[in-house]
Amino acid sequence: MTTHTTADAFVRKLLERPTDATARLVFADWLEETGDKRNTAWAYYMRLRTEADRYPHNSAERAELERQAANYTKHIRAELALPAAKFVGYPKSLLQLLPAPNITVRLDGFDTPLSVVEMLPESVAREKLLFPLDHQPGTLLLAAAEPGNADTIQKLQFILNRDIVLVRGDDTDIQDAIDRTFGATETLSVESVTYEYPLILPPELSPTDPQVVQLASELLNAAVALRADRVRVLSEVLEAVIECRVNGQWVVRDRIAKNLVRPLAAQYSLRAGYSTASLYVIQNTDWYLAGSIEFAIQSARFRSQFDVTRSNDGLGIQLTIEKLPPE
């Protein structure tokens, strides 16, 4: 019997009983006995991950064992393809068997619970080609076109405030699942807020200029998509930074030209009912303005309280985001 045939038989047996840790460790022993360096790396990975899962989530012991296991992942060439439902049923056991990027899930016929879908903004799902699979305690499982992208994992962990596991998914499968799932729910969807920087506009730009109106709307929409409760635009020496507060932490979203802040503040003021003539008291060093805006995205309604203040570096804008009950 060939090595590959024996390995396939072991894996098929493990898929029949994914939680059988003893069978998994027997497989690890067999792999090491083959003498192949890649098989040995795979064996070490399985043992370390199995040991790591004996410790509490976020414990120092678990983190150290997972770090050691990660050192072997680049040497593992084995891959596993299976239905998404199978992976979701046994993620802990299957991730003890193989690293997440080595596992490919098939999404056809798989339905993610709405409560899990709502954890991932549609704009992020479409931009990064991600599809939510399940939420385990403290961890969100996702199918990704690029599951080995450490930068994506880090950003998602920061924005969503939970651990992220990315398994592989076919690009077309993921796109179809996104269209099927987000199109059938009332989750909020906006395009990613992107600007060409530096964006230099004439000083006399009107607060009703289409570019300013679009920027004002996109900031509100992006905040809702990220489930942020606050947005702020802070003037610096040469530019302005846009930040969203997500799960209590401020996340930098974009940077824009500093001369956009004044017309942007005026646009929000107009939406709150101030007259155009009254806005240009912002020339005064002690200028302060506050107001309330209501807006809608699809069938959901929101209220934003905004404050515009002046500092040594220029104007600053802060907005709160509050979802209103259905009428």
Secondary structure, DSSP 8 states (H G I E B T S, - for coil): --HHHHHHHHHHHHHHSTT-HHHHHHHHHHHHHT--HHHHHHHHHHHHHHHHTTS-TT-HHHHHHHHHHHTTGGG----EEEEHHHHHHSHHHHHHHS-GGGEEEE-TT----HHHHTTS-HHHHHHHTEEEEEEETTEEEEEESSTT-HHHHHHHHHHHTSEEEEEE--HHHHHHHHHHHHTTS-----------SS----TT--TTSHHHHHHHHHHHHHHHHTT-SEEEEEE-SSEEEEEEEETTEEEEEEEEEGGGHHHHHHHHHHHTT--HHHHGGGGSTT--EEEEEEEEETTEEEEEEEEEEEETTEEEEEEE-EE----
